[in-house]
């Protein structure tokens, strides 16, 4: 794994632990976008969250399915 990929994974893990994990009790199965500065946006579908997060946060946002280990970065 390249150093850049490793750093991105570490950032994603840290962001989810800090901002995504607290949402699990009430939002399990929803999607959350988390910006690198910690802003969050929830929605029922990945497409909705990606569209809203791109407009609100710009590039570099991470998207997670709350409660499940799936991660992506929207560029």
Phi and psi restraints in degrees (range 20) as a CNS / XPLOR table:
assign (resid 1 and name C) (resid 2 and name N)
       (resid 2 and name CA) (resid 2 and name C) 1.0 -68.1 20.0 2
assign (resid 2 and name N) (resid 2 and name CA)
       (resid 2 and name C) (resid 3 and name N) 1.0 154.9 20.0 2
assign (resid 2 and name C) (resid 3 and name N)
       (resid 3 and name CA) (resid 3 and name C) 1.0 -58.7 20.0 2
assign (resid 3 and name N) (resid 3 and name CA)
       (resid 3 and name C) (resid 4 and name N) 1.0 -38.8 20.0 2
assign (resid 3 and name C) (resid 4 and name N)
       (resid 4 and name CA) (resid 4 and name C) 1.0 -64.7 20.0 2
assign (resid 4 and name N) (resid 4 and name CA)
       (resid 4 and name C) (resid 5 and name N) 1.0 -43.2 20.0 2
assign (resid 4 and name C) (resid 5 and name N)
       (resid 5 and name CA) (resid 5 and name C) 1.0 -63.9 20.0 2
assign (resid 5 and name N) (resid 5 and name CA)
       (resid 5 and name C) (resid 6 and name N) 1.0 -40.6 20.0 2
assign (resid 5 and name C) (resid 6 and name N)
       (resid 6 and name CA) (resid 6 and name C) 1.0 -63.9 20.0 2
assign (resid 6 and name N) (resid 6 and name CA)
       (resid 6 and name C) (resid 7 and name N) 1.0 -42.7 20.0 2
assign (resid 6 and name C) (resid 7 and name N)
       (resid 7 and name CA) (resid 7 and name C) 1.0 -64.8 20.0 2
assign (resid 7 and name N) (resid 7 and name CA)
       (resid 7 and name C) (resid 8 and name N) 1.0 -40.6 20.0 2
assign (resid 7 and name C) (resid 8 and name N)
       (resid 8 and name CA) (resid 8 and name C) 1.0 -63.7 20.0 2
assign (resid 8 and name N) (resid 8 and name CA)
       (resid 8 and name C) (resid 9 and name N) 1.0 -42.2 20.0 2
assign (resid 8 and name C) (resid 9 and name N)
       (resid 9 and name CA) (resid 9 and name C) 1.0 -63.9 20.0 2
assign (resid 9 and name N) (resid 9 and name CA)
       (resid 9 and name C) (resid 10 and name N) 1.0 -42.0 20.0 2
assign (resid 9 and name C) (resid 10 and name N)
       (resid 10 and name CA) (resid 10 and name C) 1.0 -63.1 20.0 2
assign (resid 10 and name N) (resid 10 and name CA)
       (resid 10 and name C) (resid 11 and name N) 1.0 -42.3 20.0 2
assign (resid 10 and name C) (resid 11 and name N)
       (resid 11 and name CA) (resid 11 and name C) 1.0 -63.4 20.0 2
assign (resid 11 and name N) (resid 11 and name CA)
       (resid 11 and name C) (resid 12 and name N) 1.0 -44.9 20.0 2
assign (resid 11 and name C) (resid 12 and name N)
       (resid 12 and name CA) (resid 12 and name C) 1.0 -59.9 20.0 2
assign (resid 12 and name N) (resid 12 and name CA)
       (resid 12 and name C) (resid 13 and name N) 1.0 -45.6 20.0 2
assign (resid 12 and name C) (resid 13 and name N)
       (resid 13 and name CA) (resid 13 and name C) 1.0 -60.7 20.0 2
assign (resid 13 and name N) (resid 13 and name CA)
       (resid 13 and name C) (resid 14 and name N) 1.0 -44.3 20.0 2
assign (resid 13 and name C) (resid 14 and name N)
       (resid 14 and name CA) (resid 14 and name C) 1.0 -65.2 20.0 2
assign (resid 14 and name N) (resid 14 and name CA)
       (resid 14 and name C) (resid 15 and name N) 1.0 -44.3 20.0 2
assign (resid 14 and name C) (resid 15 and name N)
       (resid 15 and name CA) (resid 15 and name C) 1.0 -62.5 20.0 2
assign (resid 15 and name N) (resid 15 and name CA)
       (resid 15 and name C) (resid 16 and name N) 1.0 -43.3 20.0 2
assign (resid 15 and name C) (resid 16 and name N)
       (resid 16 and name CA) (resid 16 and name C) 1.0 -64.8 20.0 2
assign (resid 16 and name N) (resid 16 and name CA)
       (resid 16 and name C) (resid 17 and name N) 1.0 -44.8 20.0 2
assign (resid 16 and name C) (resid 17 and name N)
       (resid 17 and name CA) (resid 17 and name C) 1.0 -58.9 20.0 2
assign (resid 17 and name N) (resid 17 and name CA)
       (resid 17 and name C) (resid 18 and name N) 1.0 -42.3 20.0 2
assign (resid 17 and name C) (resid 18 and name N)
       (resid 18 and name CA) (resid 18 and name C) 1.0 -79.6 20.0 2
assign (resid 18 and name N) (resid 18 and name CA)
       (resid 18 and name C) (resid 19 and name N) 1.0 -41.4 20.0 2
assign (resid 18 and name C) (resid 19 and name N)
       (resid 19 and name CA) (resid 19 and name C) 1.0 -112.5 20.0 2
assign (resid 19 and name N) (resid 19 and name CA)
       (resid 19 and name C) (resid 20 and name N) 1.0 -27.6 20.0 2
assign (resid 19 and name C) (resid 20 and name N)
       (resid 20 and name CA) (resid 20 and name C) 1.0 -88.4 20.0 2
assign (resid 20 and name N) (resid 20 and name CA)
       (resid 20 and name C) (resid 21 and name N) 1.0 -44.0 20.0 2
assign (resid 20 and name C) (resid 21 and name N)
       (resid 21 and name CA) (resid 21 and name C) 1.0 -56.1 20.0 2
assign (resid 21 and name N) (resid 21 and name CA)
       (resid 21 and name C) (resid 22 and name N) 1.0 -42.1 20.0 2
assign (resid 21 and name C) (resid 22 and name N)
       (resid 22 and name CA) (resid 22 and name C) 1.0 -61.6 20.0 2
assign (resid 22 and name N) (resid 22 and name CA)
       (resid 22 and name C) (resid 23 and name N) 1.0 -15.9 20.0 2
assign (resid 22 and name C) (resid 23 and name N)
       (resid 23 and name CA) (resid 23 and name C) 1.0 -86.3 20.0 2
assign (resid 23 and name N) (resid 23 and name CA)
       (resid 23 and name C) (resid 24 and name N) 1.0 -11.2 20.0 2
assign (resid 23 and name C) (resid 24 and name N)
       (resid 24 and name CA) (resid 24 and name C) 1.0 -58.0 20.0 2
assign (resid 24 and name N) (resid 24 and name CA)
       (resid 24 and name C) (resid 25 and name N) 1.0 -39.6 20.0 2
assign (resid 24 and name C) (resid 25 and name N)
       (resid 25 and name CA) (resid 25 and name C) 1.0 -62.1 20.0 2
assign (resid 25 and name N) (resid 25 and name CA)
       (resid 25 and name C) (resid 26 and name N) 1.0 -37.5 20.0 2
assign (resid 25 and name C) (resid 26 and name N)
       (resid 26 and name CA) (resid 26 and name C) 1.0 -108.4 20.0 2
assign (resid 26 and name N) (resid 26 and name CA)
       (resid 26 and name C) (resid 27 and name N) 1.0 -12.6 20.0 2
assign (resid 26 and name C) (resid 27 and name N)
       (resid 27 and name CA) (resid 27 and name C) 1.0 -130.6 20.0 2
assign (resid 27 and name N) (resid 27 and name CA)
       (resid 27 and name C) (resid 28 and name N) 1.0 22.6 20.0 2
assign (resid 27 and name C) (resid 28 and name N)
       (resid 28 and name CA) (resid 28 and name C) 1.0 -52.1 20.0 2
assign (resid 28 and name N) (resid 28 and name CA)
       (resid 28 and name C) (resid 29 and name N) 1.0 130.4 20.0 2
assign (resid 28 and name C) (resid 29 and name N)
       (resid 29 and name CA) (resid 29 and name C) 1.0 90.0 20.0 2
assign (resid 29 and name N) (resid 29 and name CA)
       (resid 29 and name C) (resid 30 and name N) 1.0 -13.7 20.0 2
assign (resid 29 and name C) (resid 30 and name N)
       (resid 30 and name CA) (resid 30 and name C) 1.0 -80.1 20.0 2
assign (resid 30 and name N) (resid 30 and name CA)
       (resid 30 and name C) (resid 31 and name N) 1.0 174.8 20.0 2
assign (resid 30 and name C) (resid 31 and name N)
       (resid 31 and name CA) (resid 31 and name C) 1.0 -108.5 20.0 2
assign (resid 31 and name N) (resid 31 and name CA)
       (resid 31 and name C) (resid 32 and name N) 1.0 143.8 20.0 2
assign (resid 31 and name C) (resid 32 and name N)
       (resid 32 and name CA) (resid 32 and name C) 1.0 -131.0 20.0 2
assign (resid 32 and name N) (resid 32 and name CA)
       (resid 32 and name C) (resid 33 and name N) 1.0 133.9 20.0 2
assign (resid 32 and name C) (resid 33 and name N)
       (resid 33 and name CA) (resid 33 and name C) 1.0 -100.0 20.0 2
assign (resid 33 and name N) (resid 33 and name CA)
       (resid 33 and name C) (resid 34 and name N) 1.0 135.5 20.0 2
assign (resid 33 and name C) (resid 34 and name N)
       (resid 34 and name CA) (resid 34 and name C) 1.0 -128.3 20.0 2
assign (resid 34 and name N) (resid 34 and name CA)
       (resid 34 and name C) (resid 35 and name N) 1.0 121.5 20.0 2
assign (resid 34 and name C) (resid 35 and name N)
       (resid 35 and name CA) (resid 35 and name C) 1.0 -78.9 20.0 2
assign (resid 35 and name N) (resid 35 and name CA)
       (resid 35 and name C) (resid 36 and name N) 1.0 159.2 20.0 2
assign (resid 35 and name C) (resid 36 and name N)
       (resid 36 and name CA) (resid 36 and name C) 1.0 -57.8 20.0 2
assign (resid 36 and name N) (resid 36 and name CA)
       (resid 36 and name C) (resid 37 and name N) 1.0 -23.5 20.0 2
assign (resid 36 and name C) (resid 37 and name N)
       (resid 37 and name CA) (resid 37 and name C) 1.0 -92.7 20.0 2
assign (resid 37 and name N) (resid 37 and name CA)
       (resid 37 and name C) (resid 38 and name N) 1.0 6.3 20.0 2
assign (resid 37 and name C) (resid 38 and name N)
       (resid 38 and name CA) (resid 38 and name C) 1.0 96.9 20.0 2
assign (resid 38 and name N) (resid 38 and name CA)
       (resid 38 and name C) (resid 39 and name N) 1.0 0.7 20.0 2
assign (resid 38 and name C) (resid 39 and name N)
       (resid 39 and name CA) (resid 39 and name C) 1.0 -71.0 20.0 2
assign (resid 39 and name N) (resid 39 and name CA)
       (resid 39 and name C) (resid 40 and name N) 1.0 142.5 20.0 2
assign (resid 39 and name C) (resid 40 and name N)
       (resid 40 and name CA) (resid 40 and name C) 1.0 -126.2 20.0 2
assign (resid 40 and name N) (resid 40 and name CA)
       (resid 40 and name C) (resid 41 and name N) 1.0 156.4 20.0 2
assign (resid 40 and name C) (resid 41 and name N)
       (resid 41 and name CA) (resid 41 and name C) 1.0 -147.7 20.0 2
assign (resid 41 and name N) (resid 41 and name CA)
       (resid 41 and name C) (resid 42 and name N) 1.0 125.2 20.0 2
assign (resid 41 and name C) (resid 42 and name N)
       (resid 42 and name CA) (resid 42 and name C) 1.0 -105.1 20.0 2
assign (resid 42 and name N) (resid 42 and name CA)
       (resid 42 and name C) (resid 43 and name N) 1.0 153.0 20.0 2
assign (resid 42 and name C) (resid 43 and name N)
       (resid 43 and name CA) (resid 43 and name C) 1.0 -166.6 20.0 2
assign (resid 43 and name N) (resid 43 and name CA)
       (resid 43 and name C) (resid 44 and name N) 1.0 165.4 20.0 2
assign (resid 43 and name C) (resid 44 and name N)
       (resid 44 and name CA) (resid 44 and name C) 1.0 -79.9 20.0 2
assign (resid 44 and name N) (resid 44 and name CA)
       (resid 44 and name C) (resid 45 and name N) 1.0 -22.8 20.0 2
assign (resid 44 and name C) (resid 45 and name N)
       (resid 45 and name CA) (resid 45 and name C) 1.0 -127.9 20.0 2
assign (resid 45 and name N) (resid 45 and name CA)
       (resid 45 and name C) (resid 46 and name N) 1.0 152.3 20.0 2
assign (resid 45 and name C) (resid 46 and name N)
       (resid 46 and name CA) (resid 46 and name C) 1.0 -65.0 20.0 2
assign (resid 46 and name N) (resid 46 and name CA)
       (resid 46 and name C) (resid 47 and name N) 1.0 -38.0 20.0 2
assign (resid 46 and name C) (resid 47 and name N)
       (resid 47 and name CA) (resid 47 and name C) 1.0 -62.5 20.0 2
assign (resid 47 and name N) (resid 47 and name CA)
       (resid 47 and name C) (resid 48 and name N) 1.0 -45.2 20.0 2
assign (resid 47 and name C) (resid 48 and name N)
       (resid 48 and name CA) (resid 48 and name C) 1.0 -60.5 20.0 2
assign (resid 48 and name N) (resid 48 and name CA)
       (resid 48 and name C) (resid 49 and name N) 1.0 -45.3 20.0 2
assign (resid 48 and name C) (resid 49 and name N)
       (resid 49 and name CA) (resid 49 and name C) 1.0 -65.6 20.0 2
assign (resid 49 and name N) (resid 49 and name CA)
       (resid 49 and name C) (resid 50 and name N) 1.0 -42.2 20.0 2
assign (resid 49 and name C) (resid 50 and name N)
       (resid 50 and name CA) (resid 50 and name C) 1.0 -62.3 20.0 2
assign (resid 50 and name N) (resid 50 and name CA)
       (resid 50 and name C) (resid 51 and name N) 1.0 -44.5 20.0 2
assign (resid 50 and name C) (resid 51 and name N)
       (resid 51 and name CA) (resid 51 and name C) 1.0 -63.8 20.0 2
assign (resid 51 and name N) (resid 51 and name CA)
       (resid 51 and name C) (resid 52 and name N) 1.0 -47.5 20.0 2
assign (resid 51 and name C) (resid 52 and name N)
       (resid 52 and name CA) (resid 52 and name C) 1.0 -65.9 20.0 2
assign (resid 52 and name N) (resid 52 and name CA)
       (resid 52 and name C) (resid 53 and name N) 1.0 -41.5 20.0 2
assign (resid 52 and name C) (resid 53 and name N)
       (resid 53 and name CA) (resid 53 and name C) 1.0 -67.3 20.0 2
assign (resid 53 and name N) (resid 53 and name CA)
       (resid 53 and name C) (resid 54 and name N) 1.0 -39.0 20.0 2
assign (resid 53 and name C) (resid 54 and name N)
       (resid 54 and name CA) (resid 54 and name C) 1.0 -62.3 20.0 2
assign (resid 54 and name N) (resid 54 and name CA)
       (resid 54 and name C) (resid 55 and name N) 1.0 -43.4 20.0 2
assign (resid 54 and name C) (resid 55 and name N)
       (resid 55 and name CA) (resid 55 and name C) 1.0 -68.3 20.0 2
assign (resid 55 and name N) (resid 55 and name CA)
       (resid 55 and name C) (resid 56 and name N) 1.0 -39.6 20.0 2
assign (resid 55 and name C) (resid 56 and name N)
       (resid 56 and name CA) (resid 56 and name C) 1.0 -84.3 20.0 2
assign (resid 56 and name N) (resid 56 and name CA)
       (resid 56 and name C) (resid 57 and name N) 1.0 -38.6 20.0 2
assign (resid 56 and name C) (resid 57 and name N)
       (resid 57 and name CA) (resid 57 and name C) 1.0 -111.9 20.0 2
assign (resid 57 and name N) (resid 57 and name CA)
       (resid 57 and name C) (resid 58 and name N) 1.0 -19.4 20.0 2
assign (resid 57 and name C) (resid 58 and name N)
       (resid 58 and name CA) (resid 58 and name C) 1.0 81.2 20.0 2
assign (resid 58 and name N) (resid 58 and name CA)
       (resid 58 and name C) (resid 59 and name N) 1.0 -166.2 20.0 2
assign (resid 58 and name C) (resid 59 and name N)
       (resid 59 and name CA) (resid 59 and name C) 1.0 -71.3 20.0 2
assign (resid 59 and name N) (resid 59 and name CA)
       (resid 59 and name C) (resid 60 and name N) 1.0 161.8 20.0 2
assign (resid 59 and name C) (resid 60 and name N)
       (resid 60 and name CA) (resid 60 and name C) 1.0 93.0 20.0 2
assign (resid 60 and name N) (resid 60 and name CA)
       (resid 60 and name C) (resid 61 and name N) 1.0 7.5 20.0 2
assign (resid 60 and name C) (resid 61 and name N)
       (resid 61 and name CA) (resid 61 and name C) 1.0 -82.3 20.0 2
assign (resid 61 and name N) (resid 61 and name CA)
       (resid 61 and name C) (resid 62 and name N) 1.0 141.4 20.0 2
assign (resid 61 and name C) (resid 62 and name N)
       (resid 62 and name CA) (resid 62 and name C) 1.0 -98.4 20.0 2
assign (resid 62 and name N) (resid 62 and name CA)
       (resid 62 and name C) (resid 63 and name N) 1.0 142.9 20.0 2
assign (resid 62 and name C) (resid 63 and name N)
       (resid 63 and name CA) (resid 63 and name C) 1.0 -123.0 20.0 2
assign (resid 63 and name N) (resid 63 and name CA)
       (resid 63 and name C) (resid 64 and name N) 1.0 133.0 20.0 2
assign (resid 63 and name C) (resid 64 and name N)
       (resid 64 and name CA) (resid 64 and name C) 1.0 -130.5 20.0 2
assign (resid 64 and name N) (resid 64 and name CA)
       (resid 64 and name C) (resid 65 and name N) 1.0 153.1 20.0 2
assign (resid 64 and name C) (resid 65 and name N)
       (resid 65 and name CA) (resid 65 and name C) 1.0 -93.6 20.0 2
assign (resid 65 and name N) (resid 65 and name CA)
       (resid 65 and name C) (resid 66 and name N) 1.0 120.8 20.0 2
assign (resid 65 and name C) (resid 66 and name N)
       (resid 66 and name CA) (resid 66 and name C) 1.0 -61.5 20.0 2
assign (resid 66 and name N) (resid 66 and name CA)
       (resid 66 and name C) (resid 67 and name N) 1.0 125.2 20.0 2
assign (resid 66 and name C) (resid 67 and name N)
       (resid 67 and name CA) (resid 67 and name C) 1.0 89.8 20.0 2
assign (resid 67 and name N) (resid 67 and name CA)
       (resid 67 and name C) (resid 68 and name N) 1.0 -10.0 20.0 2
assign (resid 67 and name C) (resid 68 and name N)
       (resid 68 and name CA) (resid 68 and name C) 1.0 -120.8 20.0 2
assign (resid 68 and name N) (resid 68 and name CA)
       (resid 68 and name C) (resid 69 and name N) 1.0 149.1 20.0 2
assign (resid 68 and name C) (resid 69 and name N)
       (resid 69 and name CA) (resid 69 and name C) 1.0 -87.0 20.0 2
assign (resid 69 and name N) (resid 69 and name CA)
       (resid 69 and name C) (resid 70 and name N) 1.0 75.3 20.0 2
assign (resid 69 and name C) (resid 70 and name N)
       (resid 70 and name CA) (resid 70 and name C) 1.0 -135.0 20.0 2
assign (resid 70 and name N) (resid 70 and name CA)
       (resid 70 and name C) (resid 71 and name N) 1.0 132.8 20.0 2
assign (resid 70 and name C) (resid 71 and name N)
       (resid 71 and name CA) (resid 71 and name C) 1.0 -140.5 20.0 2
assign (resid 71 and name N) (resid 71 and name CA)
       (resid 71 and name C) (resid 72 and name N) 1.0 149.2 20.0 2
assign (resid 71 and name C) (resid 72 and name N)
       (resid 72 and name CA) (resid 72 and name C) 1.0 -153.1 20.0 2
assign (resid 72 and name N) (resid 72 and name CA)
       (resid 72 and name C) (resid 73 and name N) 1.0 160.3 20.0 2
assign (resid 72 and name C) (resid 73 and name N)
       (resid 73 and name CA) (resid 73 and name C) 1.0 -121.3 20.0 2
assign (resid 73 and name N) (resid 73 and name CA)
       (resid 73 and name C) (resid 74 and name N) 1.0 125.1 20.0 2
assign (resid 73 and name C) (resid 74 and name N)
       (resid 74 and name CA) (resid 74 and name C) 1.0 -90.1 20.0 2
assign (resid 74 and name N) (resid 74 and name CA)
       (resid 74 and name C) (resid 75 and name N) 1.0 126.6 20.0 2
